[in-house]
């Protein structure tokens, strides 16, 4: 077993390797904006108060390109203070763990972990150990680990199952609020998106005060195919890199996408599922068609403190707050915009990568993409009105 120290060293060594690629940045750094709503301060899922994100990136030798990403809905003991949650399944060709209890009870009781397909059970096992060891959980006898995955076997020796318990513990221990690292990190280290290097991406939206002032944050693990589209511009077609261009080619259509949605709006599991469904609009907007072999899941949770679900309660009746159905539309718009931008950020921030069997995956060529967007007048930041701020 490789030590965590060696993993970190190799990560630093490989990420510092010069591939001769152009400067990377987030979509907005190049004038690409999605929608009209303003972002939160970090334009990240962590703009929802209390949410934390941690990564462990595993780059070792020539064959290991994988990792784990942890998302905390709040900083307390999640088993003792569960959060309302829901899952929407876009296409069920996946190995997501914990879905049935979320569907049945409408809550989440662990951090959400993302990793690769064959490591999902090992990561779930390590998460159980983490939860059982938390102070206050000494009598716990059942834990519903929530683990999502995508298949990074194109760049990673996935059969080696190289994510170990210490990698999970590191991601959990280092989770923090504030800016979130994107691209070839954590669970996105070895992923591919729309013909280019995918990875981890995040974004957020802030509703105006007149609509509640709520925040919606999204984090994605992108690993799927299709025909890349940005603000209506056929980027994948113009770059001549898309599914079915050459039926005999090696373009990867299958894969998966995990979409994690956080909001501070007081929502029940029912309306969280409605919110999760709308993220799929963005999935299609960027050019995905959710192929047969793509496991596409959206997990949504609410961080509203008064709606947390205590594991032990002195009463059989809970009093909660819930946004009305008629007030949901602004949140639907926010999750669409944030999801779409998060997906693009995962590609804009990704870097060229070489992995197992010498396979090489190029990052999205940013300057060529910007030229295409200018050609199709798709740099909307100079043209679209902004949403009301009050």
Secondary structure, 3 states (H helix, E strand, C coil): CCCHHHHHHHHHHHHCCCCCCCCCCCHHHHCCCCCCCECCCCCCHHHCCCCEEEEEEEEECCCEEEEEEEEECCCCCCCCEEEEEEEEEEEECCCCECHHHHHHHCEECCCEEEEEHHHHHHHHHHHHHHHHHCCCCCCCCCCCCEEEEECCCCCCCHHHCCCCHHHHHHHHHCCECCCCCCECCHHHCCCEECCEECCEEEEEEECCHHHCCCEEEEEEEEECCECCCECCECHHHHCCCCCCCCCCCCCCCCEEEEEEEEECCCCCHHHHHHHHHHHHHHHHHCCECCCCCEEEEEEEEECCHHHCEECCCCCCCCCCCCCCHHHCHHHHHHHHHHHHHHHHHHHHCCCCEECHHHCEECCCCHHHHHHHHHHCCCCHHHCCCCCCCC
